[in-house]
């Protein structure tokens, strides 16, 4: 894509160099704040509207490994290689949620329930601990090998963990914790669940995806990637699964009998630059993609129209995140560049 294209960041964005690898960007549950979690253990936050007022807070003694919105407030939940799960509230106060001792807490996922309540899941090694929003331990779930991906289903009733040789699905409210196991030999490195609970898909070590249709467990195989897929994101209604790992955003159709036997849709490709991150918009049939050269674009899935957002100047894209109503996009890079771009109609 030509660098002379009018990138949206210049007219509709706020940006800053944060000085360390941006591990993850997330908006708060109400969309009022955005947080950028860094490899140096700090979190930068800003207001999503008005004066951004960037603020840095040291949250972990070491690198942050994962980051999520607080399910019961305007803050964030973070996991670190110091063995801690911590909360950063809207006023900038840091508090402990849980400790895993000397083990790295590699994954954290949250889900907001009704009446201001929520769930927090965190994994260290083979163990996933499930907490309520206050940090009270609800249950401990042990897997056959190290957990490599963690997510809730679309209703917060199940927690899904990927690991070696497959996926385990646990019911949050079950009195007896016996997981449903989806098996496929090999190393599964990331996991995504269809928003309607119709499928589970994992990224594989060997540049491919594997999936299971639910409830019958039928296998799905999606291959042909030149690089490993690190980012999976279902569209708002589950029609498409957007993925990284190729020189375009690759979208697999989850309708009309797909994805098996159906060719994927490829968007914003042709330059030979690998896509590193994708993020489907929560409100519209559009998807954002970030590339190794720092380029960020947004694509309309139905028309394939491409909108340039961030120019290729700031290093490989490491994270992308939409706010809850799909009007703002947060961007982070491996070199520490962070930005928020506003798509609100004017």
C-alpha positions as CSV (number, residue, x, y, z in Angstrom):
1,X,0.0,0.0,0.0
2,X,1.3,3.4,-0.9
3,X,2.7,5.5,2.0
4,X,1.1,8.5,0.4
5,X,-2.3,7.2,1.4
6,X,-4.2,9.4,3.9
7,X,-3.7,7.5,7.1
8,X,-6.5,8.1,9.6
9,X,-4.1,8.4,12.5
10,X,-3.0,11.9,11.4
11,X,-6.5,13.4,11.7
12,X,-8.4,11.1,14.1
13,X,-5.7,9.7,16.4
14,X,-3.8,10.1,19.6
15,X,-0.4,8.5,19.9
16,X,2.6,8.2,22.1
17,X,5.9,6.3,22.4
18,X,5.7,4.3,25.6
19,X,9.3,3.0,25.5
20,X,8.7,-0.8,25.8
21,X,7.0,-3.7,24.0
22,X,3.2,-3.3,24.0
23,X,2.0,-6.7,25.1
24,X,-1.7,-5.9,24.9
25,X,-4.1,-3.0,24.6
26,X,-7.6,-3.2,26.0
27,X,-10.6,-0.8,26.6
28,X,-12.4,-0.8,29.9
29,X,-15.8,-2.6,30.0
30,X,-17.6,0.7,29.7
31,X,-15.3,2.0,27.0
32,X,-14.3,5.1,28.9
33,X,-10.6,4.2,29.3
34,X,-8.0,2.4,27.4
35,X,-4.9,0.6,28.8
36,X,-1.7,-0.4,27.3
37,X,0.2,-3.2,29.1
38,X,4.0,-3.3,28.6
39,X,6.8,-5.7,28.8
40,X,8.5,-3.6,31.5
41,X,5.6,-4.3,34.0
42,X,3.9,-0.9,33.6
43,X,0.4,0.0,32.3
44,X,-0.3,3.3,30.5
45,X,-3.9,4.5,30.6
46,X,-5.8,7.3,29.0
47,X,-9.3,8.6,28.7
48,X,-10.9,7.3,25.5
49,X,-12.6,10.6,24.9
50,X,-11.6,14.2,25.6
51,X,-8.2,15.1,26.9
52,X,-6.3,11.7,26.8
53,X,-4.2,12.5,29.9
54,X,-1.7,9.6,29.6
55,X,-0.8,8.0,32.9
56,X,1.9,5.4,33.7
57,X,1.5,3.0,36.6
58,X,4.0,0.3,37.6
59,X,1.8,-2.9,38.1
60,X,4.2,-5.8,38.0
61,X,7.8,-6.6,39.1
62,X,8.7,-7.9,35.7
63,X,6.9,-8.3,32.3
64,X,3.2,-8.3,31.9
65,X,2.2,-11.4,30.0
66,X,-1.5,-10.8,29.5
67,X,-4.1,-8.1,30.1
68,X,-7.9,-7.8,30.2
69,X,-10.7,-5.5,31.1
70,X,-11.8,-5.6,34.7
71,X,-15.2,-7.4,34.6
72,X,-16.7,-5.3,37.4
73,X,-15.3,-1.8,37.0
74,X,-13.6,0.8,34.8
75,X,-10.1,-0.7,35.3
76,X,-8.0,-3.6,34.1
77,X,-6.7,-7.0,35.2
78,X,-3.2,-8.0,34.4
79,X,-1.0,-11.2,34.7
80,X,2.8,-11.1,35.0
81,X,5.9,-13.2,35.1
82,X,6.2,-12.3,38.8
83,X,3.4,-14.8,39.5
84,X,0.8,-12.2,40.3
85,X,-2.7,-11.3,39.0
86,X,-3.4,-7.7,39.7
87,X,-6.1,-5.1,39.3
88,X,-5.5,-1.5,38.2
89,X,-8.6,0.6,39.0
90,X,-9.8,3.7,37.3
91,X,-8.1,5.9,39.9
92,X,-4.7,4.3,39.3
93,X,-4.6,2.1,42.4
94,X,-3.0,-1.3,42.1
95,X,-4.3,-4.3,44.2
96,X,-3.7,-8.0,44.3
97,X,-6.2,-10.4,42.9
98,X,-4.2,-13.7,43.2
99,X,-0.8,-15.1,43.5
100,X,0.6,-18.2,41.7
101,X,3.9,-18.0,43.6
102,X,7.0,-18.3,41.4
103,X,5.1,-19.5,38.3
104,X,4.5,-17.1,35.4
105,X,0.9,-16.2,34.9
106,X,0.7,-16.4,31.2
107,X,-3.0,-15.9,30.4
108,X,-5.9,-14.0,31.9
109,X,-9.5,-13.8,30.6
110,X,-12.5,-11.9,32.1
111,X,-16.2,-11.9,31.6
112,X,-18.7,-9.3,32.8
113,X,-21.9,-10.8,34.3
114,X,-25.1,-9.0,35.3
115,X,-25.4,-6.6,38.2
116,X,-21.8,-5.5,38.2
117,X,-20.4,-9.0,38.8
118,X,-17.9,-10.9,36.7
119,X,-15.4,-13.7,36.3
120,X,-11.7,-13.8,36.1
121,X,-9.7,-16.8,34.8
122,X,-5.9,-17.0,35.0
123,X,-3.5,-19.7,34.1
124,X,0.0,-20.7,35.2
125,X,1.5,-23.8,33.8
126,X,-1.2,-26.6,33.7
127,X,-3.5,-24.8,36.2
128,X,-6.4,-22.4,35.5
129,X,-7.9,-20.7,38.5
130,X,-11.4,-19.2,38.3
131,X,-12.2,-16.3,40.5
132,X,-15.2,-14.0,41.0
133,X,-14.7,-10.3,40.4
134,X,-13.4,-9.8,44.0
135,X,-10.7,-12.4,43.6
136,X,-12.5,-15.1,45.6
137,X,-11.3,-18.5,44.3
138,X,-14.2,-20.4,42.8
139,X,-12.4,-23.4,41.4
140,X,-9.0,-24.7,40.2
141,X,-8.9,-26.6,36.9
142,X,-5.9,-28.8,36.0
143,X,-4.9,-29.7,32.5
144,X,-2.7,-32.4,31.0
145,X,0.0,-29.9,29.9
146,X,0.7,-26.1,29.9
147,X,-2.2,-23.9,29.0
148,X,-1.5,-22.0,25.8
149,X,-4.7,-20.1,25.3
150,X,-7.7,-19.1,27.5
151,X,-11.1,-17.6,26.8
152,X,-14.8,-17.6,27.9
153,X,-17.7,-18.5,25.6
154,X,-20.1,-15.8,24.5
155,X,-22.3,-16.2,27.6
156,X,-19.7,-16.6,30.3
157,X,-21.0,-20.2,31.0
158,X,-17.9,-22.0,29.9
159,X,-14.1,-21.4,30.1
160,X,-12.0,-22.8,27.2
161,X,-8.3,-23.7,27.5
162,X,-6.0,-24.9,24.7
163,X,-3.0,-27.1,25.5
164,X,-0.9,-29.8,24.0
165,X,-3.0,-32.3,22.1
166,X,-6.2,-30.3,22.2
167,X,-8.7,-28.2,24.1
168,X,-10.6,-28.6,27.4
169,X,-14.0,-26.9,27.9
170,X,-15.2,-26.5,31.5
171,X,-18.6,-25.4,32.7
172,X,-18.2,-22.5,35.1
173,X,-21.2,-23.5,37.3
174,X,-20.7,-27.3,37.2
175,X,-20.7,-29.0,40.6
176,X,-18.3,-31.6,39.4
177,X,-15.5,-30.3,37.3
178,X,-15.1,-32.7,34.4
179,X,-14.1,-31.1,31.1
180,X,-15.3,-31.8,27.6
181,X,-12.1,-32.7,25.8
182,X,-11.5,-31.9,22.1
183,X,-8.5,-33.9,21.0
184,X,-6.1,-33.4,18.1
185,X,-2.4,-34.4,18.4
186,X,0.1,-31.6,18.3
187,X,0.9,-28.3,19.8
188,X,-2.0,-25.9,20.0
189,X,-0.8,-22.3,20.7
190,X,-4.0,-20.1,20.8
191,X,-7.7,-20.6,21.0
192,X,-10.9,-18.8,19.9
193,X,-14.6,-19.8,20.5
194,X,-17.4,-19.0,18.1
195,X,-19.6,-16.2,19.6
196,X,-22.7,-18.5,19.4
197,X,-20.8,-21.5,20.7
198,X,-20.9,-23.3,17.4
199,X,-17.2,-24.0,17.1
200,X,-13.8,-23.9,18.7
201,X,-10.6,-23.1,16.7
202,X,-7.0,-23.3,17.7
203,X,-3.7,-22.1,16.1
204,X,-1.2,-24.9,15.6
205,X,2.6,-24.9,15.8
206,X,2.8,-26.1,12.2
207,X,1.3,-23.0,10.4
208,X,-2.2,-24.3,10.4
209,X,-5.5,-24.0,12.3
210,X,-7.6,-26.9,13.7
211,X,-11.2,-26.6,14.7
212,X,-14.1,-28.6,16.1
213,X,-17.7,-28.0,15.2
214,X,-20.0,-28.1,18.3
215,X,-21.9,-30.0,19.5
216,X,-20.9,-33.0,17.3
217,X,-17.1,-32.5,17.5
218,X,-16.5,-32.7,13.8
219,X,-12.9,-31.8,12.9
220,X,-12.0,-28.8,10.7
221,X,-8.5,-28.2,9.2
222,X,-7.4,-24.9,7.8
223,X,-3.9,-24.8,6.4
224,X,-1.7,-23.0,3.8
225,X,-0.2,-20.3,6.1
226,X,3.4,-19.2,5.4
227,X,3.8,-18.2,9.0
228,X,2.4,-19.1,12.4
229,X,-1.0,-17.8,13.3
230,X,-0.8,-15.7,16.5
231,X,-4.1,-13.9,16.3
232,X,-7.7,-15.3,15.9
233,X,-10.9,-13.2,15.9
234,X,-14.4,-14.1,15.1
235,X,-16.7,-11.5,13.5
236,X,-19.5,-10.2,15.6
237,X,-22.1,-12.7,14.4
238,X,-19.6,-15.6,13.9
239,X,-19.8,-15.6,10.1
240,X,-16.1,-15.1,9.6
241,X,-12.9,-16.1,11.5
242,X,-10.2,-13.5,10.9
243,X,-6.6,-14.7,11.3
244,X,-3.0,-13.6,11.0
245,X,-0.1,-15.6,9.7
246,X,-0.1,-14.7,5.9
247,X,0.6,-11.6,3.8
248,X,-3.1,-10.7,4.1
249,X,-5.8,-10.9,6.7
250,X,-7.2,-14.4,6.1
251,X,-11.0,-14.8,6.8
252,X,-12.5,-18.2,6.9
253,X,-16.3,-18.5,6.3
254,X,-18.3,-20.1,9.1
255,X,-21.5,-20.2,7.1
256,X,-22.9,-22.2,4.2
257,X,-21.2,-25.4,5.3
258,X,-17.8,-23.6,5.7
259,X,-15.0,-23.4,6.4
260,X,-14.3,-26.9,5.1
261,X,-14.4,-27.0,1.3
262,X,-14.6,-23.2,1.1
263,X,-11.8,-20.8,0.1
264,X,-10.9,-18.1,2.6
265,X,-11.3,-14.4,1.9
266,X,-8.0,-12.5,1.8
267,X,-8.0,-8.8,2.6
268,X,-5.3,-6.1,2.4
269,X,-2.7,-8.4,0.9
270,X,-0.3,-8.3,-2.0
271,X,2.7,-6.6,-0.6
272,X,4.4,-9.7,0.8
273,X,4.3,-8.3,4.4
274,X,3.0,-10.7,7.0
275,X,-0.1,-9.9,9.1
276,X,0.7,-10.2,12.8
277,X,-2.6,-9.2,14.4
278,X,-6.3,-9.1,13.6
279,X,-9.3,-7.7,15.5
280,X,-12.9,-8.1,14.3
281,X,-15.2,-5.1,15.1
282,X,-17.8,-5.9,17.8
283,X,-20.6,-3.9,16.1
284,X,-20.0,-4.0,12.3
285,X,-18.8,-6.4,9.6
286,X,-15.3,-4.9,9.5
287,X,-11.9,-6.2,10.7
288,X,-8.7,-4.4,11.6
289,X,-5.3,-5.9,10.6
290,X,-1.7,-5.0,11.7
291,X,1.4,-6.0,9.8
292,X,5.1,-6.6,10.5
293,X,6.0,-3.3,9.0
294,X,3.7,-1.3,11.3
295,X,0.9,-0.8,8.9
296,X,-2.6,-1.0,10.3
297,X,-5.7,-1.1,8.0
298,X,-9.4,-1.6,8.5
299,X,-11.3,-3.6,5.9
300,X,-15.0,-3.9,5.1
301,X,-15.6,-7.6,4.9
302,X,-18.6,-7.4,2.5
303,X,-17.1,-4.9,0.0
304,X,-13.3,-5.6,0.6
305,X,-12.8,-1.9,0.8
306,X,-9.6,-1.0,2.7
307,X,-9.1,2.1,4.9
308,X,-5.5,2.9,5.9
309,X,-5.2,3.7,9.6
310,X,-1.6,3.8,10.7
311,X,1.4,4.1,8.4
312,X,4.2,1.5,8.4
313,X,6.6,3.5,10.5
314,X,6.5,2.2,14.1
315,X,7.6,-1.5,14.1
316,X,5.6,-4.7,14.0
317,X,2.1,-4.5,15.3
318,X,1.8,-6.5,18.6
319,X,-1.8,-5.7,19.6
320,X,-5.1,-4.4,18.3
321,X,-8.3,-3.9,20.3
322,X,-11.7,-2.3,19.6
323,X,-13.8,-0.5,22.2
324,X,-17.2,-2.1,23.1
325,X,-19.2,-0.2,20.6
326,X,-16.7,-0.5,17.8
327,X,-15.9,3.2,17.3
328,X,-12.3,3.3,18.5
329,X,-9.3,1.2,17.8
330,X,-6.3,0.8,20.0
331,X,-2.9,-0.1,18.5
332,X,0.4,-1.2,20.0
333,X,3.7,-2.2,18.5
334,X,6.8,-4.1,19.5
335,X,8.8,-0.9,19.6
336,X,6.5,0.7,22.2
337,X,4.4,2.9,19.9
338,X,0.7,3.2,21.1
339,X,-2.2,4.9,19.5
340,X,-6.0,5.2,19.7
341,X,-7.9,6.1,16.5
342,X,-11.5,7.4,16.5
343,X,-14.0,6.2,13.8
344,X,-17.0,8.1,15.1
345,X,-19.0,9.8,12.4
346,X,-18.5,13.5,12.3
